[in-house]
């Protein structure tokens, strides 16, 4: 079942990896175990459901310039290859996607506590420079709470 069917109506499907590549990654129980060990925090069921589908999803938020592209479980497990300082700054968390630009989304412990954050993907401190836009995956992706904050951040209105 497509976990993203439950998403708030403000999330418009930009693409679905299968549309582009006609392939779906196989996600094993071992992959899920590695992810849980890597994240060092309890991961939300909604995120695990999305990752378990083995497909990269991309969404645009209606009436904004905000895009959320989910990574695959294998991309997340390879985070250290491209963002080697992330785990030094955010020990309890995972990068789950990008904005298709120079920012990354992560779920974990940040200076605002546990939640969903966005931060520039370049050099810097992922913990200190991150902006928290929602408390939970359900709050953001199902209820639509925090969409306005993310849009303001993306437009440079709040930092």
N, C-alpha and C positions, 0 to 999 in steps of 0.2 A: 504494500500500500504506500502511496506517495504521502509522506509525512507533511509535505508542504501544502497539502490540500486545506489544512486547518489554518493556514496563515491568514492574517487580517487582509481585508480586501484592498488596503492601500499598497500591498506588495504585488506588483505586476511582474509576472514571469518574463524576464528579459531573455533568458535562454535556459536550456536544460542540456547538459553535456551530450546526452544521447542525440539531441537534434543536430549537434555539430559533428560528433565523432561516431555515432552509432555504436558506442561501446559503454559498458558498465563494468566498473572494477568489482571484483569479488572481495568481500570483506569477511574475514574469518574470525572465529572466536579468539584466536591468538592476536589478531590485529586489535580487537577491542580490549583485550587484556593489556597489550602494550600501551594503548592510548590511555587507559585508566591509570597505569603506572606512571606514564610520562606526565600526565596532567597534575598529579599529586592532589587533586580535589575530586569531589563527587561531581560527575558531569550530569547535566540535565537530560532527562529522558528524551525531550524533543531533539536536542542536538544528536544524541546517540541514534535516534530513529533516522534522522537525516543522513548521518554518516554511514549507517548500516545499509542504506540503499545503494551506496557505491557510485553515486552520480554527483557531479558538480552542478550546483544550482546557482543561477544568477537572477537577482531581482532588482527592479527599480522601484523606488517609492513614488507613488503618484504625486504629481505636482511638485516634485523636488528634483534636484540633480543627484540624489543619493542612490548609490548602487551597493548592493551587498552580494558578493560572490562567495559562496561557500567553497572551501577546499575539500578535497577528498581526505579520507582517513590517512592515506599514504602520504599526502602532501603535509598534513599536520605532523606526522611522525618524522618527516624530513625537515622540520622547521629549523633545526640547528644548522643545516647546510646553508640557508640563506639569511637567517636571523640569529646568528650565533650568540648574541648578547641577550636575547629575549629571556632565556631561562635564568640568567644571572640576575636580571632585574625583576622578573615575575616568576618566582619559583613555583607558585601554585596557580597554574593557568595554562591555557593553550590558545594559540592563534587559530581562529576557525575560518578566516577569510580575508578578503581585501575589498577595496572600493573600486577596483580596476584602475587605480591610480597609484599614488604613493603612500596610501594609508592602509593599515591593517586593523582588523577587528580581533579582539580577544575576549575570552571569558576567563575570569579568575579574580584573584585578589589584587586590587589596586589601592590607591590612596583613599578611595571612597568606599572601601570594603569590597565584598564579593559582587560581581556584576559583569555587564557587557561594556567594553571600552573600545574606543578608537584612538589610534595614535599613528603618527608618521612612521613609516617603515624604515627610514634611514637611521643614521647614527643618532644617538641620544639615549635618554633613559626611558625605557618603555613603561616603567612604573610611575615616575614623576611627571612625565609629559602626557600621559594618557587622559582622555576625557571619558568619564562615565556617563552613558546615555540611558541605561536601563538597569534594573535590578536583576531581572530574570529573562530567559528566553521566552517564556510564556507571556510575560508582561509586554515585551517588545513585539514579538512576531505574531502573537495571537490577538492581544488586546490593542496593539498599536501605541502603547504608552512609550514615550521617549522618542518617537519619530520626529516630533517638532524640535527636540533638543539636538538630535543628530543633524537635522537640516540646518539649524542655526550654526552648529559647529562647522559643517561643510562649507557654509557661506562666510565663515570668518566672523560671525556675530558674537559668538562666545568661544572662549578658549578653555 
